[in-house]
Amino acid sequence: MSAKLKLRVVSQEAELLNAVVDSVTVPGSEGELTILPYHIPLFTKISVGELIFRSGTEQGSIVVSNGFLNVAPNNSVIVLVDSALHARDISIQKAEQAIKEAHESMRLSRDQRELLLAEAALKRALLEIKVARKASK
């Protein structure tokens, strides 16, 4: 039997995933990072993006916000993020509505903070749509 990873994905709201997988790919702050069994211990920042986990021929995706990745010597991988959403739980309709609202907020706002928040909401909604469409194929 080949080695596996024990993967946990935890957000502020809940533990989204606690599974045994073959690999996990995360959006690192310096680019994508794939973790395989027996990876060296690592603690690093992760960015907003798509976390992909694989087990055999199956693959799953989770949209994650900024957070941290910890790889322990015992093949344990913990991802701690502010928020996360399984691809299967994404509503394209809600994401499209969020895009409209972000565009409207960006059009009307003159406050720098509001513009940054609207831009972040827009990027997340676009990412959710991309991940949901990819997962449905």
N, C-alpha and C positions, 0 to 999 in steps of 0.2 A: 504494500500500500504506500502510495506517495504521500509526502508531507502536505499538510493543509495549513491555512491561516485561520485563526479565530478572529473574526471581524465584528466590531461593535461600532455602530454609528449612533451618536447621542447628540440631540439638540437640547435647547433650553426647555422645550415642551415635553419631549419624550425620547425613549430609546427607539429609534426607527429600525434598527437591524441588529440582530445578534445571530450570526451564522458562521458556518465553516465553509470557507471558499478556497479556490485555487490561487486567485490573484485579486488585487484591488488596484485600480488606477484612480489617482486623485489629481485635482487641479492645484498643483503647487504654486507658490508665489513666484517661482522662477521657471515654471513650465510644468507639463504633465509628469507625474511620477508614478511608476508601476512598482508595486511591492509583491514579491514572490516569497514562498517559504524560505527560511534561513537568511532573510535580509538582515543586514547589520542593524543594530539598534539606532533609532533615529527619532528626533523630535523636531518638527518643522511646522511652519505656517502653511495653511492652504487658503486658496482664494475661491471666490464665487465661481461655480462651474458644475460640471457633471462628474460625479463619482461613479465609476463602473466596477462592478464586482462580477467575477466569473467563477462558476463551479461546473466542471465538466463542459458540456456543450451549452449550458444555460448561462445567460447574462442578465444582470439587472442594473438599473440606473437610479441614482438619487441626485436631485438638484440640491447642492449644498451652498451655504453662505460662507463667509470668512470663518476660519477656525484653526484648529491644530490637529496634527497627526502624530501619534506616538506608536512606534514600532518597537516592541519588546523582544528580547532574545528568545523567548519561548513561542515564537510565531504568533504572538498576540498583536493585533492592530486595533487601535482605538482612534476614532475620528470624533472630535468634539467641535461642534459648530453652533453658531447662533440659531440658525434655522435650517430645516431640511424638508424635502418632500419627495416621496417615492414617485417614479415616473408613472406608475399605475394609478396614482391618486391625483394626477394633474388634470385640471379641467381646462381644456383649450378655450372654452367659452369665457371662463373667468379670466384667463390670461389675456385674451383679446380685449376684454373690457378694461383690464388694468393698463394695457397699452394705450387705449383711447384716453383714459383718465390721466395717464402720465403725459401724453402729448398735450392735452388741454391744460394741465398744470404748468407745463413748460412754456406754453404760449402765453398764459396769463400772468405768471409770476415774475416779479422783479427782484425778489429776495434770493440771494446766492444760495442759502441753505435749502430753500424750497426747490430750487432748480437742481441741486445735487441729489436731493431725495427723489425727485421725479425721474431724474436720469437713472438712478439706481433701480427704481421700480420698473422702469422701461427695460433695462438690461435683463433683469430677473424674469420678467414676463416673456421676453423674446427667447431666453434660454429655456424656460419651461415649455414653450411651444415646440422648440427644436427637439428637446429631449422626448416629449410626449409623442411627437410624430415619428421619431426614430424608433421608439419602443413599440409603436403599434404596427411596424412593418414586419 
